[in-house]
Amino acid sequence: MVDPQIIERWRTAPRLTSFAPFFEQTASGQGGAPDIGKPAPDISLHDFDLDCAVYADTHVRLFGPFDSHYHASIPYRLEETCRLGSTILSVCLRRWAKTAQASTLYTLGAGTGCMARSIAVLGDGRVNTLACSPTPANRAAFFAKRGSEYAHFFLGPFFELDAARYASDPDLAPFRDGFNVLVEDTTFQMYDRDRAAQLSFITPRLRHGGILVQVQKLAHKDHDVYAERENQKDSLFKSRFFSARQISKKKSEILGTMANCQVDLQATIAALRLFFRYSVVTWNSGNFYTIVSSNSRASILEFLSLMVKPAIPPAFCYETLPAVIIDTPSEPLGPALSWRRANGRAAIAAGCAKEP
């Protein structure tokens, strides 16, 4: 159980205080939207993989106002979302097939819950999904394009979803036994730097063999390296969608405060090691990382075997992937980690569509 004093500290964190107006305004479409262009997934970076293409088509159809802002802010995050989403869907469907019961997904503090809604649509009753956000406009966006009755939303910060809430709230009944996959998407960095406390709150909700997926912006021990990657993000990617004025405004209003709650990769590993036997970095874009963790070697190997290679130009990726950051000497992951090959049927279909 997390110390109540820590919970109270989270209640006064930037996400619920100084950042709250920004998130409400952006999520309601009253500000923060890209003023030059809107992001669209480049499926060629997935080698025209059919599963990623199907997921991408579904995900973009369900965009809310905040989603365009988010995916225009992080280099190739939209392609990574589609890669992750198609993988998570496959994992959840495999769990459903093994147990003959709906599997469960929780996207923690993920804006409009677009991934949760997309997977609920594609799972069609085989996957129950939950999203949460403390921003009322994100709730409105969620239900405006809910897409499926199997997609659920909780209005509030992640730390209000405790055991008592799951037990008493009838809307949360499908999730009382926990989750097969839990996704923490740039949420912890909005509250504080105590990753161990944050993980201790959410990890009890993972089912046996469950997977935690984290997308985090990490600090770097070399401030110049961090700044160089930020400049690359702003000048070579964000400038395609946002004007220089918008980029400068967000830096002054949001990013400085957010950096105070970031930790580096070493601190992240130290916290994860308290809860997991295995962790692997599966994506890197400048200062952003996707990290997949589990106490099940089989679950980690399966998850990566269902992923296509990272969909990002090499200039933006600073890691050799996949990178094992936590392993167990008695049962190491070793050379068994590998990406799946892209299913190129989408490319064939695209070629056929161009023929007269």
Secondary structure, DSSP 8 states (H G I E B T S, - for coil): ---HHHHHHHHTSGGGTTTHHHHHHHHTTSS---SS------GGGGTT-HHHHHHHHHHHHT--HHHHHHHTTSTTHHHHHHHHHHHHHHHHHHHHHHHSS-EEEEEET-TTTHHHHHHHHHHTTSEEEEEEES-HHHHHHHHHT---TTEEEEES-GGG--HHHHHH-GGGGGGTT-EEEEEEES-GGGT-S-HHHHHHHHGGGEEEEEEEEEEEE-B-SSHHHHHHHHHHIIIIIGGGTS-HHHHHHHIIIIIHHHHTT--BHHHHHHHHHTT-SEEEEEEEETTEEEEEEES-HHHHHHHHHT-----S-GGG--S-SSEEEE--TTS--GGG-------THHHHHHHHHH--
